[in-house]
Amino acid sequence: MEQKRFRDYLYKSFYQIKHYGKDDISVISNIVNALYKCAVVSNQSIQKELWDFNNYILEEVDIQILPSMDYDYLKAIMVKFANTTDEKLNWA
C-alpha cells in the first residue's frame, strides 16, 4: 500500500472547508488556528508542511480588505504561527 504524504491528509481534511468557507473569515481563521495548534506540537518538517498548507488556505483571502478586527485577529494567529515555525510573515 502506498504511503500518503502528510500534505495529502491536510488537503483531504481541509480543502472542501476552504472552498466553501473562503468568503467567511471566521471559517478561515479557525482553519489557520487549527493548523497553528498542530504546529505547536509538531516537529520541524511537519511545521513546514503546516505553514505551506496555511499559505494555500490564505491564497484566496484578500487580506487588505478585511475589516480591522478580523485582520487583527487573523494577524495575531499568524504572528504566533510564524514564530512557532520560524517562518517570515510578510504582513503590514
C-alpha positions, 0 to 999 in steps of 0.5 A: 500500500502506498504511503500518503504524504502528510500534505495529502491528509491536510488537503483531504481534511481541509480543502472542501472547508476552504472552498466553501468557507473562503468568503467567511473569515471566521471559517478561515481563521479557525482553519489557520488556528487549527493548523497553528495548534498542530504546529505547536506540537509538531516537529520541524518538517511537519511545521513546514508542511503546516505553514505551506498548507496555511499559505494555500488556505490564505491564497484566496483571502484578500487580506487588505480588505478585511475589516480591522478586527478580523485582520487583527485577529487573523494577524495575531494567529499568524504572528504566533504561527510564524514564530512557532515555525520560524517562518517570515510573515510578510504582513503590514 
